[in-house]
Amino acid sequence: MTAAGLPMAVPAQGLPPRVRIHEVGARDGLQNEKGVVPTEIKAEFVHRLADAGLATIEATSFVHPKWVPQLADAEQLFPLLGDLQGVHLPVLVPNERGLDRALALGAHRVAVFASATESFAKANLNRTVDEALAMFDPVVSRARESELHVRGYLSMCFGDPWEGPVPVAQVVRVCRALLDMGCDELSLGDTIGVATPGHVGALLTALAEEGVPTDRVGVHFHDTYGQALANTLAALQHGVTTVDASAGGLGGCPYAKSATGNLATEDLVWMLQGLGIDTGVDLGRLSATSAWMAGQLGRPSPSRTVRALTHQEQ
């Protein structure tokens, strides 16, 4: 480790020079918290993340408050972020009503949330996979007409708690449908954290063979079995340059009880900096932000890097 608390950079061949981190801590990270986080704390969290150099920060979700009470303050939160310059603030929109709410507040980037498996589509959206895609079609179409950037999340790309391993071809079919619908980019979700590097490579290879450009694919790994960084490295080796991560490792999935936390942004940045890959993120500021947020939540950060750099105790 260097004197500044950073890893020594030793570049490896075949990796991209820069990675864009899609920070999900303020939305995906907080949505499963039992205690409601005050709106002002959420706003400060996003501002601190931006100050640490993160340029894409998923702000909130325009979902019905009944389903995700933690994000019931979307209308109050989003205007508090209007002073952020040069920062993308995507929001999740589950349906046309959610899109209406996002448009009314001037959002420029939205995301829809599909499933690769029937069981999770039923649990999360009370629809079949194809019924969910049909629901998203007018949402994506209207968003594109309004010149919004649209991201398509795809859950259960590697394993499903009810169905087990998910066939690669099944995932490719839904990815293709989302792109054909008009999504600008995809996020491949390992919702219960069961992916391994070979599986990641197989899916990315199959997507490329189906004509899905790598530059329109991001990855979203959970660290349930400690594989998130290994899986990320495998994705980078296949040309992926967008990686989802959550500051401090916050988050899980309220509809998949076996899902544990997201890949911690600090752990990701530590690895990328060690590989000589640019992220634009100040690791010290980011770690301090996550330590601060952990304090607001009343517990230590689960991120190993945050604990190492801020000397938090278990």
N, C-alpha and C positions, 0 to 999 in steps of 0.2 A: 504494500500500500504506500502511496506517495504521502508526502508531508501534508498535503491539502485534504487528506482523507478520501482520495480517489484511487481507483485501481490503475496499475500501469497498463498503458494501451499497447497491445500486441495484436495488430491486425491479422485476420485470417483470410485466405483466398476464397473467392467465390461468394462474398457477402456484399450487400449493398452499402454504399458509403454513408447513407442517411436513412433513418427510420422515423416515420411520423407516429407519434404516440397519440392514440385516441383515448383520452382520459375519461374514465367512467365513474370515478369515485363519488361525485356529487349526486349522481342519479342511481346507477346500479349499486354503488357502494353503500348508499344510505337508505335505499328503499326498504330494506329488510330490518332496519333498526326498530326495536320495540318502542323505545321512547322517542317521542316526536322531537326532532332537532329544530330549534327556533329558526325562522326564516333568515334573520340577520346573521346567524352563525353560518348557515348555508352560503349566504352571499359572501361573507368574509372568506369562507373556504375556497370558493371559486376565484375570488380575487387573489388570494395567496397562491393558488395553483398557477394562475396566469403570471403572477410575479416571478414564479420559479421557472418560467419559460415554456410552459405548456400552451400550445397554440390551438388545440382542439379539446374543449372541455364540455362534455355532455352535461347540460345544466339541470334538466328536470324531465318530467313526463306529464303529458296532458291526458292522463288516464282518469277514470272516474275515482273520486276520493274513497268510495266504498272499497275498492279493490286494493289501492295502495295509499293508505291514510298519510303516510310519511310525505307524500308528494302532493298533498291536497292544496299546498300553498303556491302552486306553479304560477298563477296569475300575480301573486304578490312578489315572488322571487324574481321572475324574469326581468321586470323593469329595473330592479336593483343592479342588474349587470350591464345596463346600457352604456356605461362609461368605459367599458373594456374595448380598447382599440386593437384591431388586428388579431382578434381571438375568435375562432369559430365556436358557436354555442348551440350545437344540435340539441333537439328535444325529441322525445319519443311521442308518437301519435298513434294510438291503437285503432282509430277509426276516423270517419269524416268529422265527427263532432270534435275529436281531439285536434284534427287539422284546422278546423274553424278557430278554435281557441288559440292555436299557435300562430295562425295568420293574423289574428286580431292584435297580437302583441308584437308583430313584426319579425317573427323568427325567419331565418334564412336557410336553416338546415333542419330537416326532420328525419325520423327513422321509423320504420315499421318493424314488427317483431313476429316473424313466422317460425314454424317448426318443421323439422325434417321428419318427424314421426307423428303417427296418428294419436298415440296415447298422450303425448305432451300437448298437441293441438287441442285435444279434448279438455285436458286439465287446465290449460292456460287460457284458451279462447272459447271453449265449449263448442268447437267446430271441428270438422275434418280438415285435413291439410288443404284440400282443394277448396273447401268452403272458406277457409281463412284467406287463401290467395284471392278468391273472388271478392272478399271484403276489402282487401288491400288495393285492388286494382283501381277503383275510382279515387282512392286516397292518393296513390302515387300519380295518377293521371292529373288530378287537380293540383297537386304540389308542383309537378313539372310545368303545368300551364302558368303557375305563379312564379316560375323561374327559381324554385327552391331546389337545393341539393337534397337527394333522397338516398338514405342508407337502408339496406335491407339486412336486418339481423336474422340469422338462422340458428335456432337452438337445436340441441341434440344431434349435432353433426357426427359424433363419434360413438355415443352410447346413450341409452335411454333407461331409466330406472325400472320401467315396466316391460320394455321390449328387448333389452339387452343390446348387443352390438348392432350398429346401424349400417346396412349395406351402403357402400360407396355410391353405387348407381342411384340409390334412393335420394341421397343428398344432392348429387349432381342435378337430378331432375328438378328439384325445388330451387336450386341456385339458378338454373337456366330460366325457370319461370319468373323469378324475381328480376333478373336482368331484362328479360323480354318485356316485362311489365313496365320497365323504365327506371329501375333503381340505378343510381350512379355507381354504387359500390356495395359490396357484400361484407358481412362480418360472420365468419364461421365460428360458431360457439361450441365449445366443449363443456356443456352445461354442468355435467356431473364429474368432470375432471378425469375421465378414464382414457383419454387419448395417449398414445405413445408415438415417438418420432416416426416410426415406420408407417403407422396409420395416417399420420399427418401428410407424409410424403405421397402416399398412395392417393389420398383425396385430392391433393393439389395437382398431381400428375393427371388424374382423371378429369379434373376441371379444365386443365390446359388442353387436353385432347378433345374436349367438348367445345373448345373455342372461347373459354372464359379467360379474359386477359388477367394476368397476375396483378397488374397495377390497379385492378378493380376489386381486389380481394384483400380483406384484413382478417386477422385471427384473434380469437377471444378465448383464452385458456383459463381454466380454474386449476387450482393447485391441490386438489383433493388427495392425490397420490404422489405429490412432489414432482410432477412431470412438466409443469408449466414452462419453465425456462428451457428444458430440453426440447419441448415441442416447438417453442418459439424459434430456437436455433434451427430446427429442421425446416420450419417455414421460411426463414431467411435464406437458407440454402436453396430453396426453390423459388427465390425471387420476390417473396412477399416483403413489402416495405411499410405496411400499416399494422400496428399491433395495439390491441386494446389492453388497458391496464387500469388498476384502481389504486389511487394513492393510499398507502398504508395497508394494502391488501384487504380493504373493506369489501363486504358484499357477499352475496350468494345468490340463491334463487328461491323465492317464496313458494314456488310450485314444484320444486324438486328438493325434497328434504335432505337428500344425500349430497347436495352441492355445498361445498365449502367456499372459502373466499376466492376472489379473483386473484390473478397474478398481481403482485404488488408492483406499482410503478417504480419504486426505488430499486427493487431487486432487478427489474428489467433494465433500468438505466445503468446500474452497476455493471451488468453483463455487457451491455452495448458499449459503454465507455471503455471497458477492458478490451473490447474487440476493435476499438478505434472507430466506432460508428457514431456519427453525429446525431444528436437528438434535439439540440437547442435547450436542453434542460439543465438547470443548476441543481445538482444533486443535494448540496447542503441546504439550500432553501426549501427544496421539495421535502426532504426528510424532516426539517423543522416544522413544516406545515402539517405533515402527517402526525408528528408527535403532538402538535397543538390540537389537532382534531381528535386524536385518541384521548387527550385530556378532557375535551368537551364531552366525549362519550363515556368517560369514567373508567377507561381500561387501557393497558399498554397496546401499542400497535403490533399486529401480528407479523409485520414485515421484518425479516431478519436484518435487512440493511438499515432500516430506521432504528432498530434496537442497537445495532453495532455503532452507528454514527451518533446517536443521541444518548447512548448508555442507559436506555430504559431497562428496568428490571421486569422479569416475568411476573 
